Amino acid sequence: MADTELITPVAGEPGDYNIPVIQEFRSNGGKVGGMFEGVPLLLLTHKGAKSGRPRVCPVMFVDDGDRTLVFATNGGGPRNPAWYHNVLANSEVIIETGAETYRATAEPVPGEERDRLYAESAAKVPALADYQAKTERRIPVVAVRRLAD
């Protein structure tokens, strides 16, 4: 993605159920209520693997030094969320934190490092442990690194 243009899903398109959360996030400097109140969220804009069209979704995150970790929880569902498949195909993303928007790259964290980071992150954000308990799949951890402007 060449710039940091903000997009919002359109009713009837994939991810449209996130419209209220995205609007609340952007209106309140990154804060949301409801089921996500108090949960660290950011907005992840990514390109569709097949369509190439930009998509945006809220995801949980934990800061990890010079990178940010995001989690492909899909609410503890049996499959990885679409955004995860999209970043595997197109690693350049846009991150919105509420305070800033920037371009980044997203890369899955493999093996034992993934296991360690997920356990450490679940200790900080209990919802992560809840989501992992709901599914048999190993929830992917994706490391996001800011690109130079």
Stockholm file with secondary structure:
# STOCKHOLM 1.0

chainA/1-149         MADTELITPVAGEPGDYNIPVIQEFRSNGGKVGGMFEGVPLLLLTHKGAKSGRPRVCPVMFVDDGDRTLVFATNGGGPRNPAWYHNVLANSEVIIETGAETYRATAEPVPGEERDRLYAESAAKVPALADYQAKTERRIPVVAVRRLAD
#=GR chainA/1-149 SS CCSCCCCCCCTTSTTGGGHHHHHHHHHTTTCCCGGGTTSCEEEEEEECTTTCCEEEEEEEEEEETTEEEEECCGGGCSSCCHHHHHHHHCCEEEEECSSCEEEEEEEECCHHHHHHHHHHHHHHCHHHHHHHHTCSSCCCEEEEEECCC
#=GC SS_cons         CCSCCCCCCCTTSTTGGGHHHHHHHHHTTTCCCGGGTTSCEEEEEEECTTTCCEEEEEEEEEEETTEEEEECCGGGCSSCCHHHHHHHHCCEEEEECSSCEEEEEEEECCHHHHHHHHHHHHHHCHHHHHHHHTCSSCCCEEEEEECCC
//
